[in-house]
């Protein structure tokens, strides 16, 4: 019995040791990938964040609001397919700034990001307003989108 426990503990320690070693090894730099993503020497790049806020329009007609929200989701999908939007989603709690959701656009141009957000039917109708912020993040961020469809069973 002592031998089995000792062997099990030895195996566990060896496994943990290997896992720790693997985490400390730096992956090989991939210049081709870095260049294709527009990465700087730190693996980062500039993006533009749009913070959606509650707009001034008060739409009571549920059918009209449903149509606008469907258009909002369709537009997000279109922009994602075009490589313009790489993150989109609502906030799960109310907040003092009245932010409703955010987009991260794959551009450093605030003007270009603004032109893209204005294609959103809910923004055009005044359901949402927005604030624009330059942001610096990992150039690899767009890569997660290609795997999203593999992990989602339904679309909202």
C-alpha atoms as one frame of an Amber mdcrd trajectory, in Angstrom:
protein
   0.000   0.000   0.000   2.830   2.411   0.890   4.490   1.705  -2.437   1.275
   2.508  -4.387   0.782   5.778  -2.506   4.438   6.713  -2.983   4.267   5.935
  -6.728   1.038   7.914  -7.074   2.554  10.880  -5.251   5.713  10.621  -7.359
   3.631  10.598 -10.554   1.599  13.584  -9.321   4.748  15.539  -8.427   6.330
  14.741 -11.799   3.141  15.833 -13.590   2.964  19.090 -11.628   6.636  19.727
 -12.248   6.178  19.204 -15.994   3.124  21.490 -16.046   5.077  24.221 -14.266
   8.001  23.888 -16.670   5.710  24.090 -19.658   4.170  27.350 -18.405   7.541
  29.040 -17.995   8.754  28.214 -21.513   8.211  31.155 -23.847   6.572  30.201
 -27.156   8.654  30.683 -30.291   8.152  34.148 -31.808   6.182  34.027 -35.073
   7.108  37.052 -37.199   4.696  36.155 -39.989   1.757  36.003 -37.563   2.835
  39.200 -35.788   3.053  41.055 -39.098  -0.301  39.722 -40.313  -1.963  40.990
 -37.115  -0.246  44.386 -37.183   1.593  43.717 -33.911   4.268  46.029 -32.600
   7.402  44.697 -30.852   5.317  44.027 -27.717   2.657  42.023 -29.594   0.210
  44.899 -29.143  -1.645  47.322 -31.387  -4.103  50.222 -31.242  -7.866  49.661
 -31.329 -10.907  51.861 -30.728 -13.455  51.095 -28.037 -17.029  52.257 -28.374
 -18.983  52.386 -25.134 -22.690  52.205 -25.907 -24.865  54.280 -23.601 -28.620
  54.665 -23.285 -29.763  56.959 -26.071 -32.364  59.697 -25.981 -35.070  57.765
 -27.894 -37.830  56.216 -25.816 -39.449  53.550 -27.974 -42.512  51.980 -26.364
 -43.571  49.899 -29.397 -42.188  46.419 -28.596 -42.329  45.275 -32.230 -40.334
  48.306 -33.370 -37.819  47.836 -30.537 -37.516  44.133 -31.413 -36.818  45.013
 -35.038 -34.164  47.542 -34.008 -32.459  45.042 -31.677 -32.512  42.378 -34.381
 -30.896  44.906 -36.724 -28.381  45.751 -34.000 -27.359  42.062 -33.726 -27.288
  41.580 -37.505 -25.070  44.632 -37.872 -22.658  43.327 -35.221 -22.406  40.048
 -37.145 -21.817  41.888 -40.424 -19.071  44.047 -38.914 -17.467  40.978 -37.311
 -17.511  39.095 -40.619 -15.813  42.086 -42.245 -13.075  42.075 -39.568 -14.087
  45.526 -38.312 -15.481  44.567 -34.919 -13.603  42.069 -32.793 -15.436  42.300
 -29.456 -19.056  43.146 -28.764 -21.276  42.562 -25.808 -23.638  44.021 -23.237
 -22.824  44.813 -19.639 -24.579  42.538 -17.191 -25.216  45.161 -14.513 -26.329
  48.767 -14.438 -23.553  51.254 -13.784 -23.293  54.916 -12.906 -22.014  55.854
 -16.377 -25.108  54.253 -17.926 -22.950  52.109 -20.219 -25.041  49.427 -21.915
 -22.391  47.566 -23.887 -19.158  47.912 -25.784 -17.511  47.276 -29.094 -13.808
  46.972 -29.766 -13.164  47.993 -33.347 -10.128  46.854 -35.290  -8.985  50.378
 -36.115  -6.979  53.094 -34.406  -9.026  55.751 -36.219 -11.777  57.251 -34.077
 -13.412  58.611 -37.239 -13.496  55.207 -38.894 -14.890  53.579 -35.734 -17.569
  56.262 -35.545 -18.590  55.648 -39.146 -18.912  51.922 -38.359 -20.962  52.413
 -35.171 -23.338  54.689 -37.062 -24.298  51.718 -39.269 -26.060  50.221 -36.226
 -29.852  50.667 -36.576 -30.262  51.038 -32.781 -27.664  53.807 -32.749 -29.243
  55.510 -35.779 -32.664  55.378 -34.056 -31.289  56.884 -30.838 -31.815  53.767
 -28.696 -28.079  53.836 -28.049 -25.628  56.675 -27.963 -21.874  56.138 -27.661
 -18.509  57.348 -26.417 -15.247  56.652 -28.249 -11.896  55.740 -26.648  -8.526
  54.823 -28.167  -7.227  51.566 -26.650  -4.015  49.541 -26.757  -4.289  45.745
 -26.481  -3.007  42.414 -27.722  -2.780  42.209 -31.498  -3.929  38.581 -31.170
  -7.380  39.651 -29.948  -9.075  39.139 -33.364  -8.051  35.471 -33.371 -10.626
  34.440 -30.779 -13.498  35.165 -33.195 -12.605  32.299 -35.508 -13.237  29.890
 -32.627 -16.407  31.465 -31.243 -18.728  29.601 -33.597 -17.153  26.341 -32.424
 -18.265  26.970 -28.844 -21.703  28.563 -29.300 -24.772  26.401 -29.825 -27.117
  29.343 -30.499 -26.894  32.955 -31.564 -28.592  35.657 -29.491
